[in-house]
Amino acid sequence: MEYVALTGISERVISELRQNRLLTIEIRNPYNFMAALHLNVGDMLLLTHTSPEDLTGGSMGVVAKLVRHQISTHRLMQSSELYYEERETTSLRLQLDPKCIARVRKVLNNTIGEATKVDAEEIPLYNAR
C-alpha cells in the first residue's frame, strides 16, 4: 500500500506508537512539514526513525491514521538599544492513532520539497522483528 512517510522520527515516539497510544507530535523538520502539510484527517501515513537519505526497501515503521492536524505560528521578538530581531516559526501538530507495523518495499518519491512516498507492506504482529 502507498503511504506518505515521515522520516527521522525519534525512537521514543516510535516506541509510544508501537504501544498503540494515541499521540500528538509536532513537526518542524522541512522534509516532514512538506510531506504532512497536505494530509487530510483520516489519511494513513508511515512514521520511521530512518533518515530520508537512508530510507530504502526494508526500512521499518509504524502506520498511523491522522486524527487531527493543526498549523501554528510562533513569533519571538528581542531587542536592545543596538538591534531589533523578530523570528517566526511555523509548526504542524499531528494527532496520530497507530494501526500496525510495516516494512517499506520501495521508495516511490524522496525529492526535496515534495512529500516522501513509499510502498509498504503491513507486518503481522507475530512476524514483526
VMD Tcl script that builds the backbone (N, CA, C; Angstrom):
set m [mol new atoms 387]
animate dup $m
set s [atomselect $m all]
$s set {name element resname resid chain x y z} {
  {N N MET 1 A 0.840 -1.168 0.000}
  {CA C MET 1 A 0.000 0.000 0.000}
  {C C MET 1 A 0.894 1.242 0.000}
  {N N GLU 2 A 0.440 2.315 -0.611}
  {CA C GLU 2 A 1.218 3.541 -0.705}
  {C C GLU 2 A 0.923 4.458 0.489}
  {N N TYR 3 A 1.997 4.998 1.098}
  {CA C TYR 3 A 1.878 5.898 2.247}
  {C C TYR 3 A 2.773 7.114 2.063}
  {N N VAL 4 A 2.349 8.242 2.635}
  {CA C VAL 4 A 3.251 9.369 2.837}
  {C C VAL 4 A 4.089 8.984 4.043}
  {N N ALA 5 A 5.411 9.206 3.969}
  {CA C ALA 5 A 6.308 8.801 5.046}
  {C C ALA 5 A 6.872 10.016 5.763}
  {N N LEU 6 A 6.852 9.967 7.094}
  {CA C LEU 6 A 7.533 10.954 7.923}
  {C C LEU 6 A 8.792 10.272 8.431}
  {N N THR 7 A 9.950 10.846 8.131}
  {CA C THR 7 A 11.225 10.201 8.408}
  {C C THR 7 A 11.965 10.893 9.549}
  {N N GLY 8 A 12.927 10.181 10.126}
  {CA C GLY 8 A 13.750 10.754 11.187}
  {C C GLY 8 A 12.992 10.995 12.485}
  {N N ILE 9 A 11.915 10.272 12.697}
  {CA C ILE 9 A 11.115 10.413 13.914}
  {C C ILE 9 A 11.875 9.743 15.066}
  {N N SER 10 A 11.840 10.345 16.243}
  {CA C SER 10 A 12.621 9.834 17.374}
  {C C SER 10 A 12.169 8.430 17.776}
  {N N GLU 11 A 13.111 7.680 18.331}
  {CA C GLU 11 A 12.822 6.317 18.793}
  {C C GLU 11 A 11.749 6.326 19.881}
  {N N ARG 12 A 11.722 7.353 20.728}
  {CA C ARG 12 A 10.717 7.442 21.793}
  {C C ARG 12 A 9.315 7.528 21.204}
  {N N VAL 13 A 9.144 8.340 20.178}
  {CA C VAL 13 A 7.837 8.483 19.528}
  {C C VAL 13 A 7.436 7.172 18.866}
  {N N ILE 14 A 8.366 6.537 18.155}
  {CA C ILE 14 A 8.076 5.256 17.504}
  {C C ILE 14 A 7.684 4.220 18.554}
  {N N SER 15 A 8.394 4.203 19.671}
  {CA C SER 15 A 8.099 3.253 20.748}
  {C C SER 15 A 6.696 3.472 21.319}
  {N N GLU 16 A 6.322 4.718 21.545}
  {CA C GLU 16 A 4.985 5.010 22.066}
  {C C GLU 16 A 3.905 4.623 21.071}
  {N N LEU 17 A 4.155 4.848 19.789}
  {CA C LEU 17 A 3.182 4.447 18.772}
  {C C LEU 17 A 3.050 2.925 18.710}
  {N N ARG 18 A 4.151 2.220 18.887}
  {CA C ARG 18 A 4.114 0.745 18.866}
  {C C ARG 18 A 3.298 0.191 20.031}
  {N N GLN 19 A 3.171 0.982 21.090}
  {CA C GLN 19 A 2.381 0.558 22.248}
  {C C GLN 19 A 0.907 0.931 22.084}
  {N N ASN 20 A 0.531 1.294 20.841}
  {CA C ASN 20 A -0.856 1.637 20.495}
  {C C ASN 20 A -1.411 2.796 21.301}
  {N N ARG 21 A -0.629 3.819 21.468}
  {CA C ARG 21 A -1.079 5.010 22.173}
  {C C ARG 21 A -1.418 6.118 21.180}
  {N N LEU 22 A -2.569 6.743 21.399}
  {CA C LEU 22 A -2.912 7.934 20.640}
  {C C LEU 22 A -1.878 8.987 20.999}
  {N N LEU 23 A -1.271 9.641 20.039}
  {CA C LEU 23 A -0.146 10.523 20.311}
  {C C LEU 23 A -0.206 11.757 19.426}
  {N N THR 24 A 0.118 12.910 20.010}
  {CA C THR 24 A 0.224 14.148 19.237}
  {C C THR 24 A 1.693 14.511 19.130}
  {N N ILE 25 A 2.160 14.736 17.898}
  {CA C ILE 25 A 3.549 15.133 17.675}
  {C C ILE 25 A 3.581 16.487 16.981}
  {N N GLU 26 A 4.697 17.191 17.121}
  {CA C GLU 26 A 4.873 18.491 16.474}
  {C C GLU 26 A 5.964 18.357 15.429}
  {N N ILE 27 A 5.655 18.769 14.215}
  {CA C ILE 27 A 6.576 18.645 13.085}
  {C C ILE 27 A 7.165 20.019 12.765}
  {N N ARG 28 A 8.506 20.092 12.750}
  {CA C ARG 28 A 9.204 21.320 12.349}
  {C C ARG 28 A 10.199 21.058 11.231}
  {N N ASN 29 A 10.578 19.804 11.065}
  {CA C ASN 29 A 11.535 19.416 10.048}
  {C C ASN 29 A 10.963 19.734 8.662}
  {N N PRO 30 A 11.706 20.425 7.800}
  {CA C PRO 30 A 11.169 20.801 6.476}
  {C C PRO 30 A 10.712 19.615 5.631}
  {N N TYR 31 A 11.466 18.494 5.633}
  {CA C TYR 31 A 11.047 17.311 4.878}
  {C C TYR 31 A 9.660 16.871 5.330}
  {N N ASN 32 A 9.517 16.668 6.637}
  {CA C ASN 32 A 8.262 16.151 7.175}
  {C C ASN 32 A 7.140 17.179 7.112}
  {N N PHE 33 A 7.473 18.457 7.276}
  {CA C PHE 33 A 6.467 19.512 7.211}
  {C C PHE 33 A 5.809 19.517 5.833}
  {N N MET 34 A 6.635 19.477 4.788}
  {CA C MET 34 A 6.090 19.491 3.423}
  {C C MET 34 A 5.279 18.218 3.147}
  {N N ALA 35 A 5.738 17.087 3.691}
  {CA C ALA 35 A 5.029 15.829 3.469}
  {C C ALA 35 A 3.671 15.826 4.159}
  {N N ALA 36 A 3.620 16.366 5.378}
  {CA C ALA 36 A 2.392 16.310 6.183}
  {C C ALA 36 A 1.437 17.467 5.918}
  {N N LEU 37 A 1.912 18.503 5.276}
  {CA C LEU 37 A 1.111 19.716 5.082}
  {C C LEU 37 A -0.205 19.453 4.360}
  {N N HIS 38 A -0.197 18.583 3.388}
  {CA C HIS 38 A -1.393 18.366 2.568}
  {C C HIS 38 A -2.159 17.092 2.935}
  {N N LEU 39 A -1.830 16.502 4.085}
  {CA C LEU 39 A -2.586 15.340 4.539}
  {C C LEU 39 A -3.946 15.762 5.065}
  {N N ASN 40 A -4.908 14.897 4.950}
  {CA C ASN 40 A -6.252 15.153 5.451}
  {C C ASN 40 A -6.558 14.209 6.607}
  {N N VAL 41 A -7.461 14.627 7.467}
  {CA C VAL 41 A -7.900 13.775 8.565}
  {C C VAL 41 A -8.417 12.464 7.969}
  {N N GLY 42 A -7.994 11.353 8.545}
  {CA C GLY 42 A -8.381 10.041 8.046}
  {C C GLY 42 A -7.322 9.391 7.172}
  {N N ASP 43 A -6.349 10.178 6.677}
  {CA C ASP 43 A -5.278 9.609 5.855}
  {C C ASP 43 A -4.367 8.732 6.702}
  {N N MET 44 A -3.788 7.727 6.059}
  {CA C MET 44 A -2.821 6.833 6.710}
  {C C MET 44 A -1.419 7.274 6.294}
  {N N LEU 45 A -0.480 7.223 7.248}
  {CA C LEU 45 A 0.892 7.588 6.953}
  {C C LEU 45 A 1.838 6.646 7.667}
  {N N LEU 46 A 3.083 6.614 7.218}
  {CA C LEU 46 A 4.102 5.763 7.808}
  {C C LEU 46 A 5.119 6.647 8.515}
  {N N LEU 47 A 5.419 6.320 9.766}
  {CA C LEU 47 A 6.431 7.043 10.528}
  {C C LEU 47 A 7.605 6.106 10.771}
  {N N THR 48 A 8.810 6.572 10.502}
  {CA C THR 48 A 10.004 5.760 10.672}
  {C C THR 48 A 11.124 6.585 11.280}
  {N N HIS 49 A 12.005 5.920 12.025}
  {CA C HIS 49 A 13.146 6.637 12.603}
  {C C HIS 49 A 14.263 6.794 11.578}
  {N N THR 50 A 14.170 6.118 10.453}
  {CA C THR 50 A 15.185 6.184 9.405}
  {C C THR 50 A 15.215 7.579 8.788}
  {N N SER 51 A 16.419 8.115 8.550}
  {CA C SER 51 A 16.555 9.439 7.934}
  {C C SER 51 A 16.143 9.371 6.467}
  {N N PRO 52 A 15.769 10.514 5.874}
  {CA C PRO 52 A 15.329 10.485 4.472}
  {C C PRO 52 A 16.414 9.962 3.523}
  {N N GLU 53 A 17.689 10.247 3.835}
  {CA C GLU 53 A 18.783 9.793 2.967}
  {C C GLU 53 A 18.969 8.278 3.037}
  {N N ASP 54 A 18.615 7.671 4.179}
  {CA C ASP 54 A 18.831 6.240 4.372}
  {C C ASP 54 A 17.580 5.393 4.135}
  {N N LEU 55 A 16.478 6.010 3.785}
  {CA C LEU 55 A 15.224 5.287 3.580}
  {C C LEU 55 A 15.329 4.394 2.348}
  {N N THR 56 A 15.162 3.092 2.557}
  {CA C THR 56 A 15.247 2.114 1.466}
  {C C THR 56 A 14.247 0.999 1.726}
  {N N GLY 57 A 14.145 0.097 0.764}
  {CA C GLY 57 A 13.338 -1.089 0.972}
  {C C GLY 57 A 13.862 -1.843 2.183}
  {N N GLY 58 A 12.958 -2.299 3.031}
  {CA C GLY 58 A 13.351 -2.999 4.248}
  {C C GLY 58 A 13.294 -2.133 5.488}
  {N N SER 59 A 13.224 -0.818 5.334}
  {CA C SER 59 A 13.106 0.073 6.490}
  {C C SER 59 A 11.784 -0.191 7.189}
  {N N MET 60 A 11.819 -0.184 8.511}
  {CA C MET 60 A 10.620 -0.463 9.307}
  {C C MET 60 A 9.997 0.831 9.805}
  {N N GLY 61 A 8.690 0.782 10.069}
  {CA C GLY 61 A 7.989 1.941 10.587}
  {C C GLY 61 A 6.638 1.563 11.158}
  {N N VAL 62 A 5.920 2.575 11.603}
  {CA C VAL 62 A 4.588 2.395 12.168}
  {C C VAL 62 A 3.588 3.107 11.265}
  {N N VAL 63 A 2.529 2.417 10.899}
  {CA C VAL 63 A 1.446 3.027 10.125}
  {C C VAL 63 A 0.450 3.617 11.128}
  {N N ALA 64 A 0.059 4.871 10.897}
  {CA C ALA 64 A -0.878 5.544 11.799}
  {C C ALA 64 A -1.913 6.297 10.982}
  {N N LYS 65 A -3.069 6.472 11.581}
  {CA C LYS 65 A -4.162 7.238 10.969}
  {C C LYS 65 A -4.108 8.652 11.527}
  {N N LEU 66 A -4.238 9.643 10.653}
  {CA C LEU 66 A -4.245 11.040 11.079}
  {C C LEU 66 A -5.616 11.374 11.648}
  {N N VAL 67 A -5.656 11.717 12.932}
  {CA C VAL 67 A -6.905 12.026 13.615}
  {C C VAL 67 A -7.184 13.526 13.582}
  {N N ARG 68 A -6.123 14.322 13.730}
  {CA C ARG 68 A -6.291 15.776 13.778}
  {C C ARG 68 A -4.991 16.442 13.377}
  {N N HIS 69 A -5.077 17.589 12.712}
  {CA C HIS 69 A -3.864 18.356 12.428}
  {C C HIS 69 A -4.148 19.846 12.609}
  {N N GLN 70 A -3.085 20.558 12.991}
  {CA C GLN 70 A -3.226 21.986 13.286}
  {C C GLN 70 A -1.913 22.681 12.944}
  {N N ILE 71 A -1.987 23.773 12.227}
  {CA C ILE 71 A -0.809 24.576 11.907}
  {C C ILE 71 A -0.764 25.738 12.892}
  {N N SER 72 A 0.417 25.961 13.463}
  {CA C SER 72 A 0.553 27.092 14.386}
  {C C SER 72 A 1.831 27.852 14.078}
  {N N THR 73 A 1.783 29.156 14.286}
  {CA C THR 73 A 2.935 30.031 14.070}
  {C C THR 73 A 3.282 30.709 15.382}
  {N N HIS 74 A 4.561 30.686 15.707}
  {CA C HIS 74 A 5.048 31.320 16.924}
  {C C HIS 74 A 5.959 32.480 16.540}
  {N N ARG 75 A 5.785 33.596 17.194}
  {CA C ARG 75 A 6.587 34.780 16.915}
  {C C ARG 75 A 7.391 35.140 18.160}
  {N N LEU 76 A 8.672 35.399 17.979}
  {CA C LEU 76 A 9.560 35.759 19.072}
  {C C LEU 76 A 10.248 37.066 18.710}
  {N N MET 77 A 10.184 38.036 19.609}
  {CA C MET 77 A 10.808 39.330 19.362}
  {C C MET 77 A 11.816 39.622 20.467}
  {N N GLN 78 A 12.998 40.106 20.073}
  {CA C GLN 78 A 14.033 40.516 21.004}
  {C C GLN 78 A 14.562 41.859 20.548}
  {N N SER 79 A 14.924 42.694 21.517}
  {CA C SER 79 A 15.502 43.984 21.131}
  {C C SER 79 A 16.399 44.494 22.249}
  {N N SER 80 A 17.269 45.356 21.856}
  {CA C SER 80 A 18.117 46.091 22.792}
  {C C SER 80 A 18.320 47.471 22.189}
  {N N GLU 81 A 19.228 48.211 22.748}
  {CA C GLU 81 A 19.488 49.551 22.196}
  {C C GLU 81 A 20.111 49.472 20.815}
  {N N LEU 82 A 20.776 48.360 20.514}
  {CA C LEU 82 A 21.520 48.240 19.263}
  {C C LEU 82 A 20.783 47.493 18.153}
  {N N TYR 83 A 19.821 46.667 18.498}
  {CA C TYR 83 A 19.177 45.877 17.451}
  {C C TYR 83 A 17.742 45.514 17.828}
  {N N TYR 84 A 17.004 45.117 16.805}
  {CA C TYR 84 A 15.649 44.585 16.964}
  {C C TYR 84 A 15.575 43.336 16.108}
  {N N GLU 85 A 15.192 42.236 16.713}
  {CA C GLU 85 A 15.133 40.977 15.990}
  {C C GLU 85 A 13.762 40.334 16.183}
  {N N GLU 86 A 13.201 39.880 15.077}
  {CA C GLU 86 A 11.912 39.189 15.122}
  {C C GLU 86 A 12.064 37.874 14.368}
  {N N ARG 87 A 11.662 36.776 15.019}
  {CA C ARG 87 A 11.720 35.452 14.408}
  {C C ARG 87 A 10.337 34.837 14.414}
  {N N GLU 88 A 10.101 34.031 13.408}
  {CA C GLU 88 A 8.803 33.378 13.313}
  {C C GLU 88 A 9.045 31.923 12.912}
  {N N THR 89 A 8.384 31.000 13.604}
  {CA C THR 89 A 8.471 29.588 13.242}
  {C C THR 89 A 7.062 29.038 13.053}
  {N N THR 90 A 6.941 28.175 12.094}
  {CA C THR 90 A 5.659 27.526 11.837}
  {C C THR 90 A 5.837 26.035 12.083}
  {N N SER 91 A 4.901 25.453 12.799}
  {CA C SER 91 A 4.958 24.021 13.067}
  {C C SER 91 A 3.593 23.406 12.780}
  {N N LEU 92 A 3.600 22.112 12.672}
  {CA C LEU 92 A 2.397 21.363 12.353}
  {C C LEU 92 A 2.217 20.306 13.431}
  {N N ARG 93 A 1.094 20.338 14.118}
  {CA C ARG 93 A 0.791 19.349 15.159}
  {C C ARG 93 A -0.122 18.292 14.558}
  {N N LEU 94 A 0.288 17.020 14.722}
  {CA C LEU 94 A -0.471 15.898 14.192}
  {C C LEU 94 A -0.870 14.973 15.329}
  {N N GLN 95 A -2.152 14.654 15.414}
  {CA C GLN 95 A -2.593 13.649 16.378}
  {C C GLN 95 A -2.752 12.347 15.599}
  {N N LEU 96 A -2.068 11.302 16.078}
  {CA C LEU 96 A -1.977 10.048 15.344}
  {C C LEU 96 A -2.550 8.886 16.144}
  {N N ASP 97 A -3.230 7.997 15.435}
  {CA C ASP 97 A -3.758 6.777 16.027}
  {C C ASP 97 A -3.034 5.616 15.338}
  {N N PRO 98 A -2.105 4.949 16.036}
  {CA C PRO 98 A -1.317 3.882 15.412}
  {C C PRO 98 A -2.171 2.674 15.035}
  {N N LYS 99 A -1.855 2.066 13.909}
  {CA C LYS 99 A -2.622 0.921 13.410}
  {C C LYS 99 A -1.812 -0.365 13.346}
  {N N CYS 100 A -0.585 -0.308 12.797}
  {CA C CYS 100 A 0.213 -1.521 12.647}
  {C C CYS 100 A 1.665 -1.164 12.361}
  {N N ILE 101 A 2.487 -2.190 12.320}
  {CA C ILE 101 A 3.888 -2.045 11.929}
  {C C ILE 101 A 3.975 -2.391 10.445}
  {N N ALA 102 A 4.897 -1.732 9.732}
  {CA C ALA 102 A 5.032 -2.000 8.303}
  {C C ALA 102 A 6.496 -1.957 7.884}
  {N N ARG 103 A 6.769 -2.598 6.760}
  {CA C ARG 103 A 8.114 -2.614 6.179}
  {C C ARG 103 A 8.030 -1.999 4.789}
  {N N VAL 104 A 8.939 -1.085 4.494}
  {CA C VAL 104 A 8.982 -0.431 3.188}
  {C C VAL 104 A 9.423 -1.439 2.134}
  {N N ARG 105 A 8.639 -1.525 1.070}
  {CA C ARG 105 A 9.016 -2.365 -0.075}
  {C C ARG 105 A 9.853 -1.555 -1.050}
  {N N LYS 106 A 9.373 -0.311 -1.303}
  {CA C LYS 106 A 10.025 0.526 -2.314}
  {C C LYS 106 A 9.772 1.992 -1.981}
  {N N VAL 107 A 10.774 2.833 -2.171}
  {CA C VAL 107 A 10.623 4.281 -2.018}
  {C C VAL 107 A 10.134 4.821 -3.359}
  {N N LEU 108 A 8.970 5.455 -3.360}
  {CA C LEU 108 A 8.373 5.961 -4.602}
  {C C LEU 108 A 8.813 7.383 -4.920}
  {N N ASN 109 A 8.994 8.215 -3.874}
  {CA C ASN 109 A 9.432 9.602 -4.071}
  {C C ASN 109 A 10.165 10.061 -2.826}
  {N N ASN 110 A 11.340 10.627 -3.025}
  {CA C ASN 110 A 12.129 11.147 -1.910}
  {C C ASN 110 A 12.819 12.431 -2.338}
  {N N THR 111 A 12.104 13.267 -3.064}
  {CA C THR 111 A 12.641 14.509 -3.601}
  {C C THR 111 A 12.452 15.636 -2.600}
  {N N ILE 112 A 13.481 16.466 -2.438}
  {CA C ILE 112 A 13.392 17.606 -1.529}
  {C C ILE 112 A 12.274 18.536 -1.995}
  {N N GLY 113 A 11.438 18.975 -1.049}
  {CA C GLY 113 A 10.335 19.887 -1.355}
  {C C GLY 113 A 9.037 19.188 -1.696}
  {N N GLU 114 A 9.075 17.873 -1.796}
  {CA C GLU 114 A 7.875 17.094 -2.092}
  {C C GLU 114 A 7.645 16.071 -0.989}
  {N N ALA 115 A 6.450 15.539 -0.930}
  {CA C ALA 115 A 6.131 14.521 0.072}
  {C C ALA 115 A 6.918 13.245 -0.221}
  {N N THR 116 A 7.509 12.680 0.821}
  {CA C THR 116 A 8.173 11.384 0.699}
  {C C THR 116 A 7.088 10.314 0.658}
  {N N LYS 117 A 7.117 9.481 -0.381}
  {CA C LYS 117 A 6.101 8.436 -0.528}
  {C C LYS 117 A 6.783 7.088 -0.654}
  {N N VAL 118 A 6.161 6.106 -0.002}
  {CA C VAL 118 A 6.699 4.744 -0.026}
  {C C VAL 118 A 5.590 3.747 -0.288}
  {N N ASP 119 A 5.990 2.602 -0.814}
  {CA C ASP 119 A 5.097 1.450 -0.913}
  {C C ASP 119 A 5.527 0.534 0.222}
  {N N ALA 120 A 4.605 0.214 1.146}
  {CA C ALA 120 A 4.955 -0.594 2.317}
  {C C ALA 120 A 3.930 -1.691 2.522}
  {N N GLU 121 A 4.389 -2.774 3.161}
  {CA C GLU 121 A 3.514 -3.888 3.483}
  {C C GLU 121 A 3.344 -3.973 4.990}
  {N N GLU 122 A 2.115 -4.226 5.419}
  {CA C GLU 122 A 1.836 -4.396 6.840}
  {C C GLU 122 A 2.452 -5.711 7.303}
  {N N ILE 123 A 3.004 -5.696 8.516}
  {CA C ILE 123 A 3.633 -6.879 9.092}
  {C C ILE 123 A 2.765 -7.384 10.236}
  {N N PRO 124 A 2.325 -8.630 10.194}
  {CA C PRO 124 A 1.553 -9.167 11.320}
  {C C PRO 124 A 2.400 -9.110 12.594}
  {N N LEU 125 A 1.743 -8.887 13.721}
  {CA C LEU 125 A 2.434 -8.715 14.995}
  {C C LEU 125 A 3.357 -9.881 15.316}
  {N N TYR 126 A 2.936 -11.104 15.052}
  {CA C TYR 126 A 3.753 -12.265 15.378}
  {C C TYR 126 A 4.984 -12.377 14.490}
  {N N ASN 127 A 5.028 -11.643 13.373}
  {CA C ASN 127 A 6.104 -11.734 12.409}
  {C C ASN 127 A 7.014 -10.520 12.445}
  {N N ALA 128 A 6.678 -9.487 13.216}
  {CA C ALA 128 A 7.436 -8.224 13.206}
  {C C ALA 128 A 8.676 -8.342 14.082}
  {N N ARG 129 A 9.838 -8.246 13.459}
  {CA C ARG 129 A 11.109 -8.260 14.183}
  {C C ARG 129 A 12.054 -7.307 13.539}
}
mol reanalyze $m
mol bondsrecalc $m
mol representation Tube
mol addrep $m
